[in-house]
């Protein structure tokens, strides 16, 4: 997950950032209040990255989702509109198919409906499912297999990634994309043999070069 601009820039500078996920909870954590400030934040993020940036509608009715979604999509070409996976959300996905849309799912059934409606991404929430003793990674794998079996073009974007192990597990089950905290991404660099090997190389270099 990313929302803080400093962390976004750090990930971008590492060369590993393909896009950015936002949501109301992340905005609240960063103290970004008011619709105008939130939309400015979306634009600021789009100016940092060159990939998809998700922006979530707050409305839960079809007309409201369409109105909000069109306003968000107009902010920047990188915006991917995010809607809830409810009946009106599926209708909205169909409407927005040409513009790119993402929806949060918690079951294979929801992922099936979203793909049939033409969603660009579905986001199974790994960590939140794990929190209630369900298998988040297993759901990601189930959706990937279903999409490949029936040749759906919707990409599986694993969300609510909590740690480095989650990232590796998402790779193993074939997730197309994962949205992760910077700490989990940087955790991929860590290995004791890297640390000990580098320490030994530097020590040997000093012995030879003084």
C-alpha positions in Angstrom: 0.0 0.0 0.0 1.2 3.5 -0.8 -0.4 6.9 0.0 2.4 9.0 1.6 4.2 10.9 -1.2 7.7 10.6 0.4 7.4 6.8 0.4 6.0 6.8 -3.1 9.0 8.8 -4.3 11.4 6.4 -2.5 9.8 3.4 -4.2 9.9 5.2 -7.5 13.5 6.0 -7.1 14.2 2.3 -6.4 12.9 1.6 -9.9 10.3 -0.9 -8.6 7.1 1.2 -8.6 4.5 0.4 -11.3 1.5 2.1 -9.8 -0.1 3.3 -6.6 -3.1 2.2 -4.5 -5.1 4.7 -2.4 -8.2 4.4 -0.3 -10.1 6.5 2.2 -8.5 4.7 5.2 -5.0 5.5 3.9 -6.0 9.1 3.2 -7.3 9.4 6.8 -4.0 8.1 8.1 -2.1 10.8 6.2 -4.5 13.5 7.5 -5.8 14.4 4.0 -9.3 15.8 4.6 -11.8 17.2 2.2 -12.7 16.2 -1.4 -10.6 18.9 -3.0 -7.5 18.0 -1.0 -8.0 14.3 -1.7 -8.3 14.9 -5.4 -5.2 17.1 -5.4 -3.4 14.3 -3.7 -4.4 11.9 -6.5 -3.0 14.3 -9.1 0.2 14.8 -7.1 0.7 11.0 -7.1 0.0 10.8 -10.8 2.7 13.4 -11.4 5.2 11.1 -9.5 4.4 7.8 -11.1 3.9 6.7 -14.7 1.5 3.8 -13.9 -2.0 3.2 -12.7 -3.2 5.1 -9.7 -6.4 3.8 -8.0 -9.0 6.3 -6.8 -12.0 5.0 -4.9 -15.6 6.2 -5.2 -17.5 6.8 -2.0 -21.0 6.4 -3.5 -22.8 3.1 -3.1 -25.5 3.7 -5.7 -25.1 3.3 -9.5 -25.7 7.0 -10.4 -23.4 8.2 -7.7 -20.6 5.8 -8.7 -20.9 6.9 -12.3 -20.8 10.6 -11.4 -17.9 10.2 -9.0 -16.0 7.8 -11.3 -16.2 10.2 -14.2 -14.9 13.0 -12.1 -12.0 10.9 -10.8 -11.2 9.6 -14.3 -11.0 13.2 -15.6 -8.3 14.1 -13.1 -5.5 12.3 -14.9 -5.2 9.5 -17.5 -3.4 7.3 -15.0 -6.5 7.1 -12.7 -8.1 3.7 -12.3 -11.6 4.0 -10.7 -12.2 1.7 -7.8 -15.7 0.6 -6.9 -17.2 -1.8 -4.3 -18.2 -5.3 -5.6 -21.9 -4.9 -5.0 -24.8 -5.1 -7.6 -24.5 -1.4 -8.5 -20.8 -1.7 -8.5 -20.9 -4.5 -11.1 -23.2 -2.3 -13.3 -20.7 0.5 -12.9 -17.8 -1.8 -14.0 -19.7 -2.5 -17.2 -20.2 1.3 -17.8 -16.5 2.1 -17.1 -14.9 -0.9 -18.9 -13.4 1.2 -21.6 -11.8 3.5 -19.0 -10.2 1.0 -16.6 -11.8 0.0 -13.3 -10.8 -1.9 -10.2 -13.0 -3.6 -7.6 -12.3 -5.2 -4.2 -13.3 -8.9 -3.9 -13.4 -11.5 -1.1 -14.6 -14.6 -3.1 -14.2 -16.4 -6.4 -17.8 -15.6 -7.2 -17.3 -11.9 -6.8 -14.2 -12.1 -9.0 -16.1 -14.0 -11.7 -18.9 -11.4 -11.9 -16.3 -8.5 -11.9 -14.4 -10.2 -14.8 -17.6 -10.8 -16.8 -18.5 -7.2 -16.4 -15.0 -6.2 -17.7 -13.1 -5.1 -14.7 -9.4 -4.2 -15.4 -8.3 -5.4 -12.0 -9.9 -7.3 -9.1 -8.3 -6.9 -5.7 -8.5 -9.9 -3.2 -7.6 -8.5 0.2 -5.1 -11.1 1.5 -4.4 -9.7 4.9 -8.0 -9.0 5.8 -9.0 -12.5 4.9 -6.1 -13.9 7.0 -7.3 -11.8 9.9 -10.6 -13.8 10.0 -8.8 -17.2 9.6 -9.6 -17.4 5.9 -6.9 -18.2 3.3 -6.1 -14.9 1.5 -3.3 -16.3 -0.6 -5.4 -19.3 -1.5 -8.1 -17.0 -2.8 -5.6 -15.2 -5.0 -4.5 -18.5 -6.4 -8.1 -19.7 -7.0 -8.9 -16.5 -8.9 -5.8 -16.7 -11.0 -6.6 -20.3 -12.0 -10.2 -19.4 -12.9 -9.1 -16.5 -15.1 -6.5 -18.6 -16.9 -9.0 -21.5 -17.4 -11.6 -19.2 -19.0 -9.2 -16.7 -20.6 -10.5 -13.6 -18.7 -8.4 -10.5 -19.3 -9.0 -9.1 -15.8 -5.7 -8.9 -13.8 -5.5 -10.1 -10.2 -4.2 -7.4 -8.0 -3.4 -8.8 -4.6 -4.1 -6.2 -1.9 -3.8 -5.9 1.9 -0.2 -7.3 1.7 1.2 -7.2 5.2 4.8 -8.5 4.8 7.5 -9.8 2.5 6.3 -13.4 2.8 3.0 -12.3 1.4 4.7 -10.9 -1.7 6.6 -14.1 -2.3 3.4 -16.2 -1.9 1.6 -14.0 -4.3 4.3 -14.5 -6.9 4.1 -18.3 -6.3 0.3 -18.4 -7.0 0.6 -16.2 -10.1 -0.8 -12.8 -9.0 -0.4 -10.2 -11.8 0.1 -7.3 -9.5 0.4 -6.7 -5.7 0.0 -3.5 -3.8 2.5 -3.5 -0.9 3.9 -1.3 1.9 7.3 0.0 1.2 8.7 -1.9 4.2 7.6 -5.2 2.7 9.2 -4.3 -0.7 12.5 -3.4 1.0 12.3 -6.6 3.0 12.9 -8.5 -0.2 16.5 -7.2 -0.1 17.2 -8.8 3.2 19.2 -12.0 3.5 21.9 -13.0 6.0 24.2 -14.3 3.3 24.1 -10.9 1.6 25.0 -9.1 4.8 27.8 -11.6 5.8 29.2 -11.8 2.2 29.3 -8.0 1.9 31.0 -7.7 5.3 33.6 -10.2 4.3 34.3 -8.6 0.9 34.8 -5.2 2.5 37.1 -6.6 5.2 39.2 -8.3 2.5 39.3 -5.2 0.5 40.7 -3.2 3.4 43.3 -5.9 4.1 44.6 -5.5 0.5 44.1 -1.8 0.0 44.8 -0.5 3.5 
